C-alpha cells in the first residue's frame, strides 16, 4: 500500500502553522494550554496538537509537566544565538552605528523587526554620558517605544493587528496605550521616517529612531539613539533628526536602497 505524500501546498501550510505557533508562544508570558493556543490560531485542537507534538520532539517546544501548558524550548535559544552571530546586518551596520553614536554623542541602538516587534541587535554607549544601555536580545515594547512603533509602522497588517490587539501596558503615565492614537502615530512615522518616545518606557528618557531598508524598499531594521530628556528634547531638534536620517539613509543605501534620497529626506 502506497502512502500518500503531502503536496507542496500542504507542506507550506504546515510550516506556516508551526511558525504561527512559535510566534504565539514567544509573545506569551507563561505556558499556554492547547485549547487557548488553538483559539489564538483559529485552528482545530487536533491539528494544533499534532504540530505541538512534532515541535516538542524537535526540542523547540517544551510542555510543562504541572499544568500541561506549552512554551518555547531550549533549542530555540541556541538557534537564536547562532542567527544573531550569522546575521549580516549587525556587521554591515557597525560603522554606521559608531558614526551615529559619535555624531550625536548619545547611546546608539540597532534593532531588527520580529513580526511587528523590535529585537535589539547592537548597542553602543557614549561613554562620556549617563549610561543608558539595552542588551542584544531585548525587546522594547512595540506600542510605547520609538523603536517599537517604527517596527509596527512598517510591519504587515496582520502583525499590527496582533500586537495592538493585546493588552497594552503603560510603563509610565506617558506611555501611549490608546490604539487609535497609536494607529495615527504609525501613519505619521510612515510619512516622516522617524519616531520619538519621551518618558514612555522610563521617566526622564527619550529615544529617537528611524527605519532601515534594503533592496526593493524592504524594511529590515531600526537605528536610533537614546538619552535623557534634557539631551533629546521633544520635539527633537531638527539637526538631531537630520543626523539620524543621514545615517539611516546611508546604511539603507549600503544595502541597495535609496528611499531616503528619493524622498528628499537627506541629500
DALIN-V557380 format. One record per residue. N is the residue number from 1. SS is DSSP state (helix for helix, strand for strand, loop for the rest). PHI is phi in radians with two decimals (999 if undefined). Layout:
# DALIN-V557380
n-><N/N>
ss-><SS/SS>
phi-><PHI/PHI>
This chain:
# DALIN-V557380
n-><1/2/3/4/5/6/7/8/9/10/11/12/13/14/15/16/17/18/19/20/21/22/23/24/25/26/27/28/29/30/31/32/33/34/35/36/37/38/39/40/41/42/43/44/45/46/47/48/49/50/51/52/53/54/55/56/57/58/59/60/61/62/63/64/65/66/67/68/69/70/71/72/73/74/75/76/77/78/79/80/81/82/83/84/85/86/87/88/89/90/91/92/93/94/95/96/97/98/99/100/101/102/103/104/105/106/107/108/109/110/111/112/113/114/115/116/117/118/119/120/121/122/123/124/125/126/127/128/129/130/131/132/133/134/135/136/137/138/139/140/141/142/143/144/145/146/147/148/149/150/151/152/153/154/155/156/157/158/159/160/161/162/163/164/165/166/167/168/169/170/171/172/173/174/175/176/177/178/179/180/181/182/183/184/185/186/187/188/189/190/191/192/193/194/195/196/197/198/199/200/201/202/203/204/205/206/207/208/209/210/211/212/213/214/215/216/217/218/219/220/221/222/223/224/225/226/227/228/229/230/231/232/233/234/235/236/237/238/239/240/241/242/243/244/245/246/247/248/249/250/251/252/253/254/255/256/257/258/259/260/261/262/263/264/265/266/267>
ss-><loop/loop/loop/loop/loop/loop/loop/helix/helix/helix/helix/helix/helix/helix/helix/helix/helix/helix/helix/helix/helix/helix/helix/helix/helix/helix/helix/loop/loop/loop/loop/strand/loop/helix/helix/helix/helix/helix/helix/helix/helix/loop/loop/loop/helix/helix/helix/helix/helix/helix/helix/helix/helix/helix/helix/helix/helix/helix/loop/loop/strand/strand/strand/loop/loop/loop/loop/loop/loop/strand/strand/strand/loop/loop/helix/helix/helix/helix/helix/helix/helix/helix/helix/helix/helix/helix/loop/helix/helix/helix/helix/helix/helix/helix/helix/helix/helix/helix/helix/helix/helix/helix/helix/helix/loop/loop/strand/strand/strand/strand/strand/strand/strand/strand/loop/loop/strand/strand/strand/strand/strand/strand/strand/strand/loop/loop/loop/loop/loop/loop/loop/loop/loop/loop/loop/loop/loop/loop/loop/loop/loop/loop/loop/loop/loop/helix/helix/helix/helix/helix/helix/helix/helix/loop/loop/loop/helix/helix/helix/helix/helix/helix/helix/helix/helix/loop/loop/loop/loop/loop/loop/loop/loop/loop/loop/loop/loop/loop/helix/helix/helix/helix/helix/helix/helix/helix/helix/helix/helix/helix/helix/helix/loop/loop/strand/strand/loop/loop/loop/loop/loop/loop/loop/loop/strand/strand/strand/strand/strand/strand/strand/strand/strand/strand/loop/loop/loop/strand/strand/strand/strand/strand/strand/strand/strand/strand/strand/strand/loop/loop/loop/loop/loop/loop/loop/loop/loop/helix/helix/helix/helix/helix/helix/helix/helix/helix/helix/helix/helix/helix/helix/helix/helix/helix/loop/loop/loop/loop/helix/helix/helix/helix/loop/loop/loop/loop/loop>
phi-><999/-1.57/-1.49/-1.26/-1.52/-1.17/-1.36/-1.08/-1.12/-1.12/-1.11/-1.11/-1.11/-1.13/-1.11/-1.09/-1.13/-1.07/-1.22/-1.12/-1.07/-1.11/-1.13/-1.13/-1.16/-1.19/-1.67/-1.44/-1.72/-3.11/-1.02/-2.03/-1.27/-1.04/-1.08/-1.11/-1.15/-1.09/-1.14/-1.07/-1.51/1.22/-2.08/-1.24/-1.02/-1.04/-1.16/-1.14/-1.08/-1.06/-1.13/-1.10/-1.10/-1.14/-1.13/-1.13/-1.11/-1.46/1.52/-1.65/-2.29/-2.10/-1.84/-1.20/-1.24/-1.47/-2.09/1.36/-1.25/-1.97/-2.56/-1.14/-1.63/-1.11/-1.02/-1.19/-1.12/-1.19/-1.15/-1.13/-1.10/-1.14/-1.13/-1.09/-1.21/-1.63/-1.30/-1.13/-0.98/-1.06/-1.39/-1.11/-1.42/-0.91/-1.16/-1.26/-1.17/-1.12/-1.08/-1.10/-1.07/-1.25/-1.26/-1.70/1.02/-2.31/-1.10/-1.89/-2.19/-2.23/-2.23/-2.09/-1.41/-2.21/0.97/1.61/-2.26/-1.49/-2.18/-1.15/-1.82/-2.53/-2.49/-2.09/-1.44/-1.59/-1.21/-1.50/-2.11/-0.96/-1.22/-2.27/-2.16/-2.45/-1.29/-0.96/1.75/-1.12/-2.10/-1.05/-1.06/-1.20/-1.63/-2.34/-2.22/-1.17/-1.16/-1.13/-1.25/-1.12/-1.06/-1.16/-1.04/-1.87/-1.40/-1.32/-1.06/-1.09/-1.15/-1.07/-1.10/-1.13/-1.15/-1.34/-1.43/-1.44/-1.18/-1.73/-1.33/-1.64/-1.46/-2.50/-1.06/-1.68/-1.07/-1.39/-2.25/-1.37/-1.10/-1.16/-1.15/-1.15/-1.03/-1.12/-1.17/-1.11/-1.06/-1.14/-1.09/-1.14/-1.50/-1.78/1.11/-2.86/-2.64/-2.16/-2.70/-1.32/1.05/-1.54/-1.81/-2.44/-1.06/1.46/-2.11/-2.16/-2.42/-2.30/-2.35/-2.46/-1.35/-2.12/-2.19/-2.44/0.67/-1.45/0.97/-1.41/-1.30/-2.27/-2.93/-2.34/-2.10/-2.92/-2.25/-2.41/-2.82/-1.28/-1.14/-1.28/-1.43/-2.10/-1.32/-2.33/-1.17/-1.06/-1.00/-0.98/-1.06/-1.23/-1.05/-1.11/-1.07/-1.10/-1.20/-1.13/-1.22/-1.08/-1.18/-1.17/-1.15/-1.08/-1.11/-1.06/-1.74/1.21/-2.36/-1.94/-1.09/-1.12/-1.31/-1.13/-1.50/1.31/-1.31/-2.41/-2.02>
